[in-house]
Amino acid sequence: MRILFALAFVSLAACQDEPKKVTADSAPPSSCDIIRVVDGDTVKAICHGREQNLRLLGFDTPETFRSRCPDEKALGTVATNHLRKLIENAGEVLPVTGRPDKYRRLLTTLYIDGQDVAEIMIEAGLAVPYHGEKRINWCDKLGAQTNAPLG
């Protein structure tokens, strides 16, 4: 599935009073191909011939690869599948990318049909707000027993 993206290097404002509806017309044109959804807050895309992981900003979802308990892994899988369906069913998918993080993923605000995907995932109960602070312990949040990472 080919999805057109507008790729813009921006510095994201920490606070905004009202979320802006973003469309392909309001950003510089560029194209990328989504390869897959990696997990609930990361997607893989090819942009300008280069494979790139995009870390979605504004939210955090439970881990699926290094989860600490079965409940975290289960909710992480639900979040991953939800994001996949959102992207597959969208009329317009628009990432606005910024600088890379310490893992070399591009920090990206993702808009689906004009709405920030962070808002969608948080409202669905599959994510919590996240802006670079220490991540929550999902097992504690879910009231689950913590085990060694499940992988």
N, C-alpha and C positions, 0 to 999 in steps of 0.2 A: 504494500500500500504506500503510495507516494503522498506525502503530506508536505505542503508548502509551509515554510517557516520564515519569519522575519528574524534575522539574527542581528542584534544590536548590542554593542558594548556600552553599558550604562552603569552609572553608580546608582544603586538603589537607595532611595530615601528611607531612613529608619522609621519615620512616622508619616502617615498620610491621613488626613481627616476623612476622606471619602475615596474608596477604591475607584480607579479609572477603568472604564471598559476599553480594552485594547483590541484592535483589529489589524489585519494585514495591511490595511490602508494607512494606518498610523505609525508604521515602522518601516525601515528600509527593507526592500525585497531581497530575499535570499532563499535558497531551497536546501532542505535536509531530508533524509530518509530515516524514519524510525526503524531501527532493527528490532528492538524488543524493549519491554519493560523489565528492568533488572529487579527492582523491588518497588515497594510503595512510594518511595521518594527518589528514585533514580531511574533514568531511562538511557538507552544507548541509541545513538544516532550517527549517521554519516553526514557530515557537513563539509562541502567543498572537497569531496574525495577522501576525507579523513574520518576514521571511526573515533567517536568521542562519547564519554560518559557525561551525562548532564545531571548534576545534583540539584533537585528541585528545592527552591527556597520557601521559607515561611512555615514549614511543618516538618514533623518527624513521625515516621511510622515504625512499628515494631520490626525487629530484624528477622530475616528469614534464613540467613546463612550462618550467622554467629549468635543465634538466639540463646538465651540463658535458661529458658524453660519451655515446655511444650505449648503452654498458652500463648507465649510471645510468638512462637513460630506459627501457630495456627492463625492468630490475628494478623500477623505479617503476610501470610499467604492470602488471606481475605483482602487485605489492603492492596496487595500486588494485583490480584485479579480485578479488583474494582477500578484501579487506575488503568489497567489494560482495556477494560470495557469502555471506560470514559473516552480514551483515545480512539479506539476502534469505531465508536458511534458518533464521534464529534464531526460537526460540519467544518470547523476551523480549529486547528491546533497551532499555537503560536508561542514559541519560547523566546524569552528575552534574556540573553546570556550576558554574563559579566566575567569577572576574573576566575581563574582556576583556584580550587581549594588545595589543601595540603596533599590530597590524594590525586591531584591533577584532573579532577572532574570540573567541568565548567559550572559555576554557580548560576542557576537559571530560574527565573520566574516563568512558570508555564501557565498560559491562558488557554482554556478550552471554551470555545464559543463565547469568548470575551470575558469569561470569569476566571479569576485566579484559582488554579487547582488546589492550592493550600486551603482556601475557604471550603471548597467542595469536600475535600478529604476530612477536614476537621468537623464539618457539619454532619458528615456520615458517621462520625464516631470512630474513624479508623486512623486518626492522627491527632497529635497535639501541636499547638503552636511551638515553633522553634526558630531561634534567631542567632544561633552560634554559641549559646550558653551550654553548660553541662547538660547532656541528654538525661532524660528521666530513665529510671529503671522500670521497664515495662512489666516485669514479673511482679514487682511490688505494686504497681498500679492495678494490675489484673488480679491481685491477691493470690498469686500462684507461688508454688514452691520453686525456689531457684536451684538449678542444677548446673553442672559444668556445661559449657557451650555445646549445643547440639549439632553444630556444623552446618 
